[in-house]
Amino acid sequence: MQKSRKQKKENGDSLPFNLHFFAIQPEDRNVLHQQIADRFQQMLRDGLVNEVNSLFQRGDLYEMLPSIKSVGYRQVWQHLAGELSYDEMVEKSIIATRQLAKRQQTWLRSWDNLRSLRDPSGESMNTILKYVESISI
């Protein structure tokens, strides 16, 4: 069975170049979980609650909007509405982010020819640069 033009385009078969995919995927799940918790705490220090509160106070937005349902925003919104305590909001936000990361990792495993990098360090960048050099014309 021959592929349609649309299928070829969606699969990248008709592109005049090759695509190469990289993903940063820590080997140790505990490391990833700690990074998620640290990043969420940083978002709180950077003003996430104030940011969501400014939207909450507008009065023309509501919890079921896709933008408000995003991870982190949803839980802060619930906190501002009195549905969650601050600590519950933090815990539920971190759990929701972990669940999202798990779905993303599952999705990435389905990618053909994905090159996984174990950390976002300069060493990963060197790995990418060496790979690009090896395939360059």
C-alpha positions, 0 to 999 in steps of 0.5 A, spaced: 500 500 500 502 506 497 503 512 502 498 518 501 502 525 500 499 527 507 501 521 510 508 522 507 508 529 510 506 527 517 511 522 517 517 527 514 518 522 508 517 528 503 522 532 507 528 534 503 533 533 510 533 528 515 530 529 522 534 527 528 531 527 535 534 528 542 530 528 549 533 529 556 531 523 560 534 522 567 535 515 568 533 515 576 526 517 577 528 520 584 532 525 580 527 527 576 522 527 582 526 532 585 527 536 579 520 537 579 519 539 586 525 544 586 522 547 579 515 548 582 518 551 589 522 556 584 516 558 580 512 559 587 518 564 589 518 567 582 510 569 583 506 563 580 500 565 586 500 572 584 500 571 577 494 566 577 491 571 582 491 576 577 487 572 573 483 569 578 481 576 580 479 578 573 472 575 574 471 573 566 475 567 567 473 560 570 476 553 572 474 549 566 478 554 561 484 550 558 489 555 560 486 555 567 486 547 567 494 547 566 498 543 571 500 548 576 495 553 574 489 549 576 491 547 583 493 554 584 486 556 582 483 551 587 487 554 592 485 561 591 478 559 591 478 556 598 478 548 595 485 547 597 490 549 603 497 552 600 500 545 602 495 541 598 496 546 592 503 545 592 503 537 593 497 536 588 501 541 583 508 536 584 504 530 583 500 532 577 507 535 574 510 528 575 504 524 572 505 529 566 512 527 566 510 520 566 506 521 560 511 525 556 516 519 557 511 514 555 510 518 549 517 519 547 519 511 548 514 511 542 519 515 537 523 512 532 530 514 533 530 518 539 537 519 542 536 520 549 540 524 554 541 523 561 542 530 564 541 537 561 549 538 563 554 541 558 556 534 557 549 533 553 550 538 549 557 536 547 554 529 545 549 532 541 555 536 537 559 530 536 553 527 533 552 532 529 559 532 527 559 525 525 553 526 520 555 532 517 557 532 510 
